[in-house]
Each structure stands twice: as C-alpha cells, then as structure tokens.
Amino acid sequence: MMKDFLRSIHERVLLYDGSKGVMLQRRGLKGNEASESWNLSKADEVKNIYNLYKQAGSDVIQTNTFPGNRVTLEKHRLGDKIYQINFEGVKLAKEVAGDNTYVAASVGPTGMILEPAGDLSFDNAYNIFKEQLRAIEDAGADIVNFETFTDLNELRAAILAAKESTKLTIIASVTFNENSRTLSGNSAEVCALVCQSLGVAVVGANCSGGPDSLIEPIKRMYSVASIPLSVKANAGMPALVNGEAVYNQKPEQFSSYTKEFVENGVRLIGGCCGTTPEFISAIKKELDEIKAPVLELRSSSTITSAYNYLDLSKDKEYSIQELSLTEDKAVNMVKSGDFYNLFRDCKTADMDYLLIDFGNIKEPFDIGGFISTLSFSIKKPLIIKAESTEILYKFLRYYPGRVGVVFSDNTETSFSQLRHYGALILNEELEPMTSS
C-alpha cells in the first residue's frame, strides 16, 4: 500500500484531513484533558471524527496521537498508558480507513527544549520518539507524520528514531514564524534540505497562521526540494473569546489558496488547528478543478548549517576557511573542551563554508559540547575530514545540518552509512560524488 502512496503523491495531490482538537472540543473535551486519552475513554467519538473526514474526501487520515509522548502524557498522569493510547489511536483510524485511505500517525515535538538552550539531550529526545513509534508501527500505521516542529534538530532526532526502529514512511513538517524561520532560527530551505537528505518521503509546513502565512515558506522549500511537499495551515489566526480560541476563517476563504500551494510543489494538503470536515470538503472542490502540474524537483548538492545553505554544484570559486585539528595546540583544545577559544578566531563573515580537518584524532572527547559551541559560533555550512569513523559518525548524528564529508580511501567509511545521516559525499577536490 505504501508503494501506492509514494507513487500517487508524485502523480496527483492527495487530500489530508483537518483538526482533531476542535472536533473533540465540540464533543465535550475539556481544556485540562489530554485529547489523546479519548482513544481509550471515548473511542466511538474519536472514530466518528475519523469517519467524518473520510466522508469529506480525505485520502489520508491522521491519528489522534499528536502529543502522545512520555513528556506530555506524564503531565496528565498517563505515563503508564503510552503504548495503549498510541496503539488505539492508530487502530481506530485503521478501522475507518479501509483499503483506500492511508493512516498517518501524528507525532508532535516533546515540548522540551534541546541542549544547550534547554535540558533535553538529543539521545533522550530520540528515545522518547522511539517509545511512541513502537506502538504506532505495531498498530499498523502506514505513515508517521512528524509535525509542528520548531527545532530542526529535535525533528532530526525524531526522523532518525523512525528510520532506525521502524519501516514507516516519513512525513516531516515544520511550523514557521513570519520570517519563514522556525522558533529556533532554521530557515524553510534548510529544513527542506536536511529532511530530504535524511530520506523522508514528504517535507512541508503546518500550523503557523492561516494559509497565507505558509505560502512563502512553501515557495522557499520548493525552490530546493527534491521530494513532494505537504501543507496544513490553521483556519486563520484565532481570537480569544470568553477564554477560548475561536477561528473565524471560513472554509471557502481557506481553500482559495489551494491552487497556489499546488503550483509550488504541494502534493498533500489539509488543515491544522481550527479546521473541520467543512474545510476539507472545500479543498476537495478546489482540487477537483485543478490539474496538478508536473513536479519540478531538484537534485541536491547542497550543504547546510542549521541556518544557512550552500549549493556546491554551481560552477564558481568558493571562499573557504580551514580549521585544522592536526596540530598539538588544537588537539589539546579539543581534548580539554576549550571549544570557545578553538572557534573564536574563525573569520566567518566572508567565507562560504568552513572546512574542519579532524586528522587522526581518535580518542573520545565531548562531541556534544564541540557541536553545540560550533553551531552557536559558526552559522555557515561545514565540510569535514576525519580518519576516525567513530568521530565522523557521531558528528554526523548530532550536527543540526547537512554536512559535506570528504571521502577518503584511507578510512573504512561506507557510502551507505554517510548517506544514512544525510551527508553530501565529496571527493578530495571537494566536488560532489555521484556514485554510490
């Protein structure tokens, strides 16, 4: 069935569903209740909502599991029901979907902030997502949709958890501020480039404001995309009425942006906060009148930091600064954790990228602290050389961007392992390699 999904999404626009929260609230969900708890306590109500979206024309139904992770559920004293809540959320959707509708498990961020700004480590985030994903896959979901992420590196942890512990098809979706950057400062282009390099099937944007707020991020994603895009906007910006968020945008106004989204690479479209089956029906009417243009997808020879990107396929001279970690002074700074002074003299203003040569450093060091300080100090993309595969793989796993890696016959590095982490593989002349 997933082969059908991957083929279909390249050939035509698939219709997603809309909000679960607003529908559950209409049925009595209280503000202090965990919406996903209704998968157990009021299964018929949840199933009915799934069915209403299917009747509205949805090709893909999303599950009522968005905040079904340990961090959120423990706040509602439901930490012992993580598996059951997520399993039932998918199971109910599968019962409604039948053979012609796909089930996408909704997985949101943890709600915590990753180190160094917060207390959540990358590995802990990975394990939190892995726990939720186990129930989702066991229940038979077709797709996992990571959505409403505001930190690209937390999204990377989620994607790797899905890649390494499930066989689920992955959709990665980010929410943006008015400047087409996430709350953590990641640009729309960087989000698209990093996610597609990790092998997700679809990348896109959701939540934010109304559909008008996502036109620019989607256009920016499409300018670098090598995969189809998805979009799920809110029903405009809510107004606070008697202490409750009220969405005033009408379905016809919401759906009027459909054609522009489709013209800019969107092949999966639905609604987020405040949308209902009426909104999905309105999008369906628009889609019935649109012939989707051929996707203009771009091959990518691009490297990124968490904030900026650089296309290495262009025929031009690049301004490079090299940081060699082969001299004793630099090696000692790495081993002692003196990363601030290590990067202090890097003049980044005029350079296109930084080339870091780890040389033959093989002893363990604080790779997390190294990457955190590097990411904070250097906003430009990176290319790295390393003789130690252990250091190389750890760097690729934790660095919040897409790294260029100089491939050398002197190491035991495999192409497949480098590409597992989304690396752009370069020859010793720093040119992208096309062979695998």
C-alpha positions, 0 to 999 in steps of 0.5 A: 500500500505504501508503494501506492502512496509514494507513487500517487503523491508524485502523480496527483495531490492527495487530500489530508484531513483537518483538526482533531482538537476542535472536533473533540472540543465540540464533543465535550473535551475539556481544556485540562484533558489530554485529547489523546486519552479519548482513544481509550475513554471515548473511542466511538467519538474519536472514530466518528471524527475519523469517519467524518473526514473520510466522508469529506474526501480525505485520502489520508487520515491522521491519528489522534496521537499528536502529543502522545509522548512520555513528556506530555502524557506524564503531565496528565498522569498517563505515563503508564498508558503510552503504548495503549493510547498510541496503539488505539489511536492508530487502530481506530483510524485503521478501522475507518480507513479501509483499503483506500485511505492511508493512516498517518500517525501524528507525532508532535515535538516533546515540548522540551527544549534541546541542549544547550538552550534547554535540558533535553539531550538529543539521545533522550529526545530520540528515545522518547520518539522511539517509545511512541513509534513502537506502538504506532508501527505495531498498530499498523500505521502506514505513515508517521507524520512528524509535525509542528516542529520548531527545532530542526534538530529535535525533528532530526532526532525524531526522523532518525528514531523512525528510520532506525526502529521502524519501516514507516514512511516519513512525513516531516513538517515544520511550523514557521514564524513570519520570517519563514524561520522556525522558533529556533532560527532554521530557515524553510530551505534548510529544513527542506534540505536536511529532511530530504537528505535524511530520506523522508518521503514528504517535507512541508509546513503546518500550523503557523497562521492561516494559509497565507502565512505558509505560502512563502515558506512553501515557495522557499522549500520548493525552490530546493526540494527534491521530494513532494511537499505537504501543507496544513495551515490553521483556519486563520489566526484565532481570537480569544473569546470568553477564554477560548480560541475561536477561528473565524476563517471560513472554509471557502476563504481557506481553500482559495489558496489551494491552487497556489500551494499546488503550483509550488510543489504541494502534493498533500494538503489539509488543515491544522488547528481550527479546521473541520470536515467543512474545510476539507470538503472545500479543498476537495472542490478546489482540487477537483478543478485543478490539474496538478502540474508536473513536479519540478524537483531538484537534485541536491548538492547542497550543504547546510548549517542549521541556518544557512545553505550552500549549493556546491554544484554551481560552477564558481570559486568558493571562499573557504576557511580551514580549521585544522585539528592536526596540530598539538595546540588544537588537539589539546583544545579539543581534548580539554573542551576549550571549544570557545577559544578553538572557534573564536578566531574563525573569520566567518563573515566572508567565507562560504563554508568552513572546512574542519580537518579532524586528522587522526584524532581518535580518542573520545572527547565531548562531541556534544559540547564541540557541536553545540559551541560550533553551531552557536559560533559558526552559522555557515555550512561545514565540510569535514575530514576525519580518519576516525569513523567513530568521530565522523559518525557521531558528528554526523548524528548530532550536527543540526545540518547537512554536512559535506564529508570528504571521502577518503580511501584511507578510512573504512567509511561506507557510502551507505552509512554517510548517506544514512545521516544525510551527508553530501559525499565529496571527493578530495577536490571537494566536488560532489560524488555521484556514485554510490 
